[in-house]
Every structure is written in structure tokens, then in C-alpha cells.
Amino acid sequence: MRRFCLVTLCGVLACSSANKEPVEQHPSAELAGAPLVMQQPASAELGARWETTEGAWRGTWVRRPSSDVFDGTWSSQQYPTFKGTLKIHLDTRAVVVERQDLDGFPGTSSANRCVYRASIDATGSNIVDGTVSCTNSGVVYPWSARILRR
């Protein structure tokens, strides 16, 4: 069955099949405010580990085998370390990441969720022009990452 998808630079992607099946709703649609369905990325494109920078935070996201799910750990000199899970959606050069905190961002509960949006540079190894917004603050912060293949 063929699928037809629409991609925009802000990371919103809607898909439907040729037989007029309904547009799928992505789990983060409520947080992001728009429907979102991303195609599954090729395994090599996601890499094995991502090293991220989000303001004062440094994160390491380690990929689960044969999956688009990563286990993340964030640390800062100012706050305690915390952990979360991430699901990465990648389409061409656009990336959207959904994060669910496991042990709670310092000072919050584990109900905190975040959505990351960014572009991947021409090398395919660097996340650029990224923003992240979380339910615990509602503030949009810049973020960047480096994709490591091993």
C-alpha cells in the first residue's frame, strides 16, 4: 500500500494512504499542537548515540538495538542528573524527538514531557537550529546534538 506524506520545515508531517485512510495522529500532537507522523528512519541514520547540549545541560542518548527509542541521561553542574526515554522521528533532514522523563527533571515530577525539533546538517552528523519545549516550563530553549554512529 502506498502512502503519501506532507513535510513542512517546522517538523509537521501528515500521511495518508492511497485508499483515503484517515490521517494518523502522532502521540505528541496534543503537546505540539498539530498532527505529526514521521516515517521510520533507516537504522544507520539514527546512529548509536547522540551527545546533546541544552543550555546548561549535557545529555547522552543511547539507542536501544534495532529501535528508534533512546535512553537519555542529562547532567549539569547546577542540578542533579536525571533520566528519560526518547523516541526519535527522522525524515530527510527534519528531526522531531519526544521525551518522557523517568525520574523527574529536578524539581518536577516524571510527568514532564518535551518535544525537540531541529534540522540535520549536510554531513548527517550534527543537529542544528534545534528547539526544545517541555510541559514543566513552556519555555522554548535552543538545543544541538552530535550523532555518533558507534
Number of C-alpha atoms within 10 A of each C-alpha: 5 7 11 9 13 13 16 9 12 12 24 21 21 20 20 16 14 10 9 8 10 9 14 15 15 16 12 19 13 11 14 16 9 15 17 23 25 22 13 12 15 12 12 11 15 22 18 18 20 23 19 20 16 17 11 11 16 17 19 19 22 19 21 12 10 10 13 19 20 23 17 23 19 21 15 14 9 8 13 11 17 18 21 20 19 23 17 20 21 22 19 12 14 21 22 24 19 20 23 20 20 18 15 17 21 11 9 12 12 17 13 18 21 21 20 23 24 24 23 22 13 9 7 15 17 17 24 17 12 19 18 21 18 18 12 15 10 10 10 14 13 16 20 22 22 18 19 16 12 7
